[in-house]
Every structure is written in C-alpha cells, then in structure tokens.
Amino acid sequence: MKRRTLLQLIAAAPMAVPFRDVLLFAQPRDLTPAAIAALHDIAPTVLPAMRGDSVRAVTDKFVAWVRGYREGIALAHGYGHPRLQKSGPSPAPAYVAQLAALEGEARARGAAWSALDLETRRTLLDASFATAGVRALPPRPVGQHVIADLMAFYFRSSEANDDCYHALINREVCRPIAITTKRPEALTKM
C-alpha cells in the first residue's frame, strides 16, 4: 500500500462516523468527582439517618450502579407486555447537570448544601423535582432525576426493607423455603 493511500484512508475515517455518535462520545459517561461529592453532600437530606456510615455506603453503591450502567441491555418485560424494552442512554450526563444545578442553587442561597437548613434543602429539592417532572418515587432508577433515582435505589432495595423491619428478611435474595417459614433474625445495632 502506498503511503498516500494510507494517509487518505486515515483522513477519511472520521467522515465514516456519524456526527451524532461523535457528540455522544464527548458527553461524560460517569459521574465527575465534583458530582460525586455533591451527591454525598445531598444524600443525608433524602436518606434516613441509619446505622453508622450507611448513608455513605448506599451513595457509593449508587455511584457504582451509575458506573456499571450499560445502554441497550434487554430489560425484563412483565406479563402482558409483548415488547422487550432495552435500557436507554446513560443517565450520567443528566445527573452531573442536575447535581451542579442543585449546588448552584445552594450557593445562590449563600451557603454550601450541608450548611443550609433542612427546610431550605427540601424546598430546593421540591423545585428540582418539579422541573424534572418527578411526581412519585420510581420503581427503580429511571434517569428522570438523580436524587429521585438515589431514593428509588435505596428505598426499593432489600437493605431498606431490612432496615425498616429491623430484621434480616433479605426480600430480594433467593433463599430456601425452609428459611422463609422461620421468623427473620433481628439486625444487630451498630
């Protein structure tokens, strides 16, 4: 192959990729360090005061879920839904923008998020939910709003069920029938 032909192929290669796909590569696929810090700052406002460092652990699990999110994965369809749905685009870019907006609103009020009183934080979250169109807690994280998805991630989990009843129920864990007929063990307090 001649050098000129090789250079022509290299120069023409970017033209083969649609411009829309190039823009998708430019968007963040993961939460930025600033967004993760903001999420850790906001999480205690919406998650219950739990044992020890659990709020941070739940937030870290949610960040890991965002990192592990894959587009185009087939989702289970329920009874009576003949079409198989696939997961949509990564919610990370929207999450970064929403967290930055919440931090900006807090700064506009003259303080960092954690320095605001609880009522002001709730007011800011209510306004943010209204802007995103969140009317109820989703059944799972759906990408509508980062804080609603964090809440769904926790409150719809087996861990939240265990915390609510102060017992090791493991609702979302496969277990033998013999265990399901016995009273769940009480959770130990830390």
SULNORHU-V556891 format. One record per residue. RES is the residue in three letters. SS is DSSP state (H for helix, E for strand, L for the rest). Layout:
RES,SS ; RES,SS
This chain:
MET,L ; LYS,L ; ARG,H ; ARG,H ; THR,H ; LEU,H ; LEU,H ; GLN,H ; LEU,H ; ILE,H ; ALA,H ; ALA,H ; ALA,H ; PRO,H ; MET,H ; ALA,H ; VAL,L ; PRO,L ; PHE,H ; ARG,H ; ASP,H ; VAL,H ; LEU,H ; LEU,H ; PHE,H ; ALA,H ; GLN,L ; PRO,L ; ARG,L ; ASP,L ; LEU,L ; THR,L ; PRO,H ; ALA,H ; ALA,H ; ILE,H ; ALA,H ; ALA,H ; LEU,H ; HIS,H ; ASP,H ; ILE,H ; ALA,H ; PRO,H ; THR,H ; VAL,H ; LEU,L ; PRO,L ; ALA,L ; MET,L ; ARG,L ; GLY,L ; ASP,L ; SER,H ; VAL,H ; ARG,H ; ALA,H ; VAL,H ; THR,H ; ASP,H ; LYS,H ; PHE,H ; VAL,H ; ALA,H ; TRP,H ; VAL,H ; ARG,H ; GLY,H ; TYR,L ; ARG,L ; GLU,L ; GLY,L ; ILE,L ; ALA,E ; LEU,L ; ALA,L ; HIS,L ; GLY,L ; TYR,L ; GLY,L ; HIS,L ; PRO,L ; ARG,L ; LEU,L ; GLN,L ; LYS,E ; SER,L ; GLY,L ; PRO,L ; SER,L ; PRO,L ; ALA,H ; PRO,H ; ALA,H ; TYR,H ; VAL,H ; ALA,H ; GLN,H ; LEU,H ; ALA,H ; ALA,H ; LEU,H ; GLU,H ; GLY,H ; GLU,H ; ALA,H ; ARG,H ; ALA,H ; ARG,L ; GLY,L ; ALA,L ; ALA,L ; TRP,H ; SER,H ; ALA,H ; LEU,L ; ASP,L ; LEU,H ; GLU,H ; THR,H ; ARG,H ; ARG,H ; THR,H ; LEU,H ; LEU,H ; ASP,H ; ALA,H ; SER,H ; PHE,H ; ALA,H ; THR,H ; ALA,H ; GLY,L ; VAL,L ; ARG,L ; ALA,L ; LEU,L ; PRO,L ; PRO,L ; ARG,L ; PRO,L ; VAL,L ; GLY,L ; GLN,L ; HIS,L ; VAL,H ; ILE,H ; ALA,H ; ASP,H ; LEU,H ; MET,H ; ALA,H ; PHE,H ; TYR,H ; PHE,H ; ARG,L ; SER,L ; SER,H ; GLU,H ; ALA,H ; ASN,H ; ASP,H ; ASP,H ; CYS,H ; TYR,H ; HIS,L ; ALA,E ; LEU,L ; ILE,L ; ASN,L ; ARG,L ; GLU,L ; VAL,L ; CYS,L ; ARG,L ; PRO,L ; ILE,H ; ALA,H ; ILE,H ; THR,H ; THR,L ; LYS,L ; ARG,L ; PRO,L ; GLU,L ; ALA,E ; LEU,L ; THR,L ; LYS,L ; MET,L
